[in-house]
C-alpha cells in the first residue's frame, strides 16, 4: 500500500510529466489497435477474394504474378493463353468450374474484365440496378466504379488500352452500362465486367484490315487467365502438375 501511495504522490507532484506519459501510452495503444484492426480487415478481404478459387492458370511467368493479377487484380498478367487450350482444360474431369478472364483495357483507372456470368455468381454478387449483359459491348459496373464515375444503367463509355488508364481510346467501340452491382466487399466492387466477346470484338476491329483478317484472328482467339475450382481434393495433386508440364500454360495455387 505504501508503494501505491508513494506512486500516486510522485505522479501528483509532477502533473505535466504524468500527463505526457499517459498521452503517449494512450497513443501507443491506439496505434497498435488500429494496426490490428486494419490487418484483420485486409486478411478478411484477401480471404473473400480467394474463396472458392483453387487454381489460377495463365501464361508462363511468375506464379505470384498470376495470383495477384487473376484474383486480386493488383498486377499486370504475364501474357495471354490460347482459347483452345483453355477450352480443353475446361473439359478435364478434374475441373468443376472454370471462369475465363480477359484483361487489357480500362476506364478511368478501373479494369475492364471480359468474363462470364459465373464470375459474378462465384462471389454471390447481386444487382443494385439494371440487368447483366445480354451480349457484346454491354457492361456491369462494380459498386465502387459506379460511385466514383457517377455512371448508371443506360450510360455509355469508351475503354482505353492498358490497365492503368491513359492508353489509346477505343473510340469506335463504346460500351453501354447494362447494370450496377451492389457492394459485395470483394474484388468485383472495383471492376467493370463484360462478356469475353466484347474484348475480342474491340481488339479484332482495331487490328483487322479486312474480313479475312477478322476470321484469322477469330481462329486464334486468346484469354488472359482462368480461375479454376477443383471437382475433388485429388485434383489438387495432379492438375497443377499436368498444366505445368503438359501444356504451354502455367498453374498457380493461391493456397500455396
C-alpha positions in Angstrom: 0.0 0.0 0.0 2.9 2.3 0.8 4.3 1.8 -2.7 1.0 2.6 -4.3 0.6 5.7 -2.1 4.1 6.9 -2.9 3.5 6.3 -6.7 0.4 8.5 -6.6 2.2 11.2 -4.7 5.0 11.1 -7.2 2.6 11.5 -10.1 0.7 14.2 -8.4 3.8 16.2 -7.8 4.7 16.1 -11.5 1.4 16.5 -13.3 2.9 17.6 -16.6 5.2 14.6 -16.9 2.5 12.2 -15.8 0.0 13.6 -18.3 2.5 13.4 -21.1 3.4 9.8 -20.3 -0.3 8.9 -20.1 -0.9 10.6 -23.5 2.0 8.7 -25.1 0.7 5.4 -23.6 -2.8 6.1 -25.0 -1.4 6.9 -28.4 0.7 3.8 -28.5 -2.3 1.6 -27.5 -4.5 3.3 -30.1 -1.8 2.8 -32.8 -1.5 -0.9 -32.0 -5.3 -1.3 -32.0 -5.6 0.4 -35.4 -2.9 -1.8 -36.9 -4.5 -4.9 -35.6 -8.0 -3.8 -36.9 -6.6 -2.9 -40.4 -4.6 -6.1 -40.6 -7.8 -8.1 -39.7 -9.8 -6.2 -42.4 -7.1 -6.9 -45.0 -7.0 -10.6 -44.1 -10.7 -10.9 -44.4 -10.7 -9.1 -47.8 -8.0 -11.5 -49.1 -9.9 -14.5 -47.8 -13.1 -13.3 -49.5 -11.4 -12.8 -52.8 -9.6 -16.2 -52.6 -12.7 -18.1 -51.5 -13.5 -21.0 -53.9 -10.5 -20.4 -56.2 -8.3 -23.4 -56.2 -6.1 -22.7 -59.1 -5.1 -19.8 -61.4 -4.0 -20.6 -64.9 -2.2 -18.2 -67.3 0.9 -17.6 -69.4 4.3 -18.8 -68.2 5.8 -16.4 -65.7 5.7 -15.8 -62.0 3.1 -17.8 -60.0 2.7 -14.8 -57.6 2.1 -12.5 -60.6 -0.7 -14.8 -61.8 -2.4 -14.8 -58.4 -2.1 -11.0 -58.0 -3.3 -10.3 -61.5 -6.0 -13.0 -61.6 -7.5 -13.0 -58.1 -6.8 -9.5 -56.7 -6.3 -7.5 -59.9 -3.2 -5.8 -58.4 -0.6 -6.7 -61.0 -0.2 -7.0 -64.8 -0.6 -10.5 -66.2 2.4 -12.1 -67.9 0.5 -12.6 -71.2 -2.3 -14.4 -72.9 -3.1 -18.1 -73.4 -4.8 -19.8 -76.3 -8.6 -20.2 -76.1 -8.4 -23.7 -77.5 -6.1 -24.8 -74.6 -8.5 -23.3 -72.0 -11.5 -25.0 -73.6 -9.7 -28.3 -73.5 -8.8 -27.7 -69.8 -12.5 -26.9 -69.1 -13.5 -30.3 -70.3 -11.0 -32.0 -67.9 -12.9 -34.2 -65.5 -10.9 -32.7 -62.6 -12.3 -29.3 -63.2 -15.6 -28.4 -61.6 -15.7 -24.8 -62.7 -13.6 -22.6 -64.9 -14.0 -18.8 -65.1 -12.3 -17.1 -68.0 -10.8 -13.6 -67.6 -9.7 -11.3 -70.4 -7.7 -8.2 -69.4 -6.0 -5.4 -71.3 -8.3 -2.4 -71.2 -9.6 0.1 -68.5 -11.8 3.1 -67.9 -10.7 5.9 -65.6 -8.2 3.5 -63.9 -10.8 0.8 -63.4 -10.1 -2.5 -65.1 -12.3 -3.9 -67.8 -12.7 -7.6 -67.5 -14.1 -9.9 -70.1 -15.6 -12.9 -68.4 -18.7 -15.0 -67.9 -21.7 -14.6 -65.5 -20.1 -17.3 -63.4 -17.6 -14.7 -62.1 -20.4 -12.7 -60.6 -22.3 -15.7 -59.1 -19.0 -17.0 -57.7 -18.8 -14.1 -55.3 -22.6 -14.1 -54.7 -22.9 -10.5 -56.0 -26.3 -9.1 -56.9 -27.5 -6.2 -59.0 -28.5 -2.9 -57.5 -29.9 -1.7 -60.8 -30.3 -2.9 -64.4 -29.5 -6.3 -65.7 -26.5 -8.4 -66.6 -25.0 -8.1 -70.0 -27.0 -9.8 -72.7 -24.4 -9.5 -75.5 -21.2 -7.9 -76.5 -20.4 -4.3 -75.7 -22.6 -4.3 -72.6 -21.0 -3.9 -69.2 -21.8 -4.2 -65.5 -20.2 -1.9 -63.1 -18.8 -2.7 -59.6 -20.2 -0.6 -56.8 -17.0 1.4 -56.3 -16.8 2.0 -60.0 -20.3 3.4 -60.2 -19.8 5.5 -57.1 -16.6 7.1 -58.4 -17.6 7.6 -62.0 -21.2 8.5 -61.4 -22.4 6.2 -64.2 -25.7 4.3 -64.0 -27.5 1.8 -66.2 -28.0 3.2 -69.7 -24.9 5.3 -69.8 -22.1 4.7 -72.3 -18.3 4.9 -72.0 -15.2 4.2 -74.1 -12.5 2.0 -72.8 -8.8 2.7 -73.3 -5.9 0.3 -73.9 -3.8 -0.6 -70.9 -4.7 -1.5 -67.3 -3.6 1.8 -65.7 -5.5 4.2 -67.9 -4.1 6.8 -70.3 -3.8 4.4 -73.2 -5.3 4.7 -76.7 -9.0 5.1 -76.5 -11.2 2.6 -78.5 -13.5 5.4 -79.7 -15.3 3.2 -82.3 -16.4 0.7 -79.7 -18.4 2.3 -76.9 -19.8 0.2 -74.1 -23.3 0.6 -72.7 -23.8 0.1 -68.9 -26.5 -2.6 -68.5 -26.3 -2.8 -64.7 -24.6 -1.9 -61.5 -23.7 -4.4 -58.7 -24.5 -4.0 -55.1 -21.4 -3.6 -52.8 -20.1 -7.1 -52.1 -16.9 -6.1 -50.2 -14.9 -8.1 -52.7 -12.8 -7.6 -55.8 -15.8 -7.1 -58.0 -16.5 -3.7 -56.4 -13.6 -2.1 -58.3 -14.1 -3.9 -61.7 -16.0 -3.3 -64.9 -17.3 -6.6 -66.2 -18.4 -7.5 -69.7 -18.7 -10.6 -71.9 -15.4 -12.1 -73.2 -16.7 -11.5 -76.7 -16.6 -7.7 -76.1 -12.8 -7.8 -75.6 -12.3 -9.9 -78.7 -14.6 -7.6 -80.7 -12.8 -4.4 -79.6 -9.3 -5.7 -80.4 -10.2 -7.5 -83.6 -11.8 -4.4 -85.0 -8.8 -2.4 -84.0 -6.2 -4.6 -85.7 -8.0 -6.3 -88.6 -7.8 -4.7 -92.0 -10.5 -6.8 -93.7 -12.9 -9.7 -93.2 -10.1 -12.2 -93.9 -8.0 -10.8 -91.0 -11.0 -11.0 -88.7 -11.6 -14.6 -89.5 -7.9 -15.4 -88.9 -7.9 -13.6 -85.6 -11.1 -15.4 -84.6 -9.4 -18.7 -85.1 -6.6 -17.7 -82.9 -8.5 -16.1 -80.0 -7.0 -15.9 -76.6 -7.9 -15.1 -73.0 -5.7 -13.8 -70.2 -6.3 -16.0 -67.2 -8.6 -18.8 -66.0 -9.8 -19.3 -62.4 -10.4 -22.9 -61.6 -12.3 -24.8 -58.9 -11.5 -28.5 -58.4 -14.0 -31.2 -58.6 -12.3 -33.3 -55.9 -9.4 -32.9 -53.5 -7.4 -35.3 -55.6 -7.3 -32.8 -58.4 -5.0 -30.5 -56.2 -2.3 -33.2 -56.5 -2.5 -33.9 -60.2 -4.0 -30.9 -62.1 -1.3 -28.2 -61.4 1.4 -30.6 -62.4 -0.4 -31.5 -65.6 -0.9 -27.9 -66.6 2.7 -27.0 -65.9 4.3 -30.0 -67.7 1.8 -31.0 -70.4 0.6 -27.6 -71.7 2.0 -24.2 -72.7 0.3 -22.6 -69.7 1.3 -22.2 -66.0 -0.8 -23.0 -62.9 -0.5 -21.3 -59.6 -2.3 -22.4 -56.5 -3.3 -19.5 -54.2 -3.3 -21.6 -51.0 0.4 -22.3 -51.5 
